[in-house]
Amino acid sequence: MNAPLLRLRELGHDFGGPPVLHGLSFDLRPGERLAILGPSGCGKTTLLRLVAGLLKPAAGEITLAGAAPRPGKGAAVIFQTPRLLPWRRVSENVELVLSEPSRAERRATAQSLLDQLGLGARARDWPSELSGGQAQRLALARALAMQVPLLLLDEPFANLDPLAREQMQEVLLQQTRREGRAFIVVTHSVDEALALGDRILLMEPQPGRIRREIRPKLPGIGLERRRAGGFYPMLAKLTEELRQSAAG
């Protein structure tokens, strides 16, 4: 059994007032896919920022690859909005995070990633010329270019139409499976959590804490999982549990 990539023990946080998170404990192993599901106000984004090293915990312990998390070290964050650099071309947005010594090598690596994500022909375009789905693909390409073992996704597909959302979910699954990377996705969507997660942590608010862990007993991932006979009954059951969590 692989050692945990990420470990949380009795993690808590506040912003100088009532606790936002309390008593969170879980592990994530290399290559695992974890969905954090919960209503607004349960601290999902705060949890992601703690894992990314963008915040320091007020209580408990968190380690990533055996050390305290540091921004840009060990994890890449993909936000709900792409956060691209508009003054840099599509390829340059990816090249900026690459470590190859020469510009030619960085450009070749960026082009390869863009080709894999269906953006190869847009390499010299500006981000403003991309559709919403293409911009999110570019944000994913940039995160993958960082060569870190963990991707952190803060509802990155929430603003996309249903078809583009499913396409991006499939791209995420294909790329992380090929690279052997773990990811954590935070979401309000039960459908997304069931389609993407090997495990789902259902959270409840005030303060944010884990209600329970779900391991979907469904074949495949993504679209394959949605076609499974038990997907929609589980969707209905978990949706009702999410409503109960939101109600306290």
Beta strands, then each sheet from edge to edge (+ up, - down):
strand 1: 6-14
strand 2: 19-28
strand 3: 33-37
strand 4: 59-64
strand 5: 75-78
strand 6: 150-154
strand 7: 182-187
strand 8: 199-204
strand 9: 209-214
sheet 1: 2+ 1- 4+
sheet 2: 5+ 6+ 7+ 3+ 8+ 9-
end
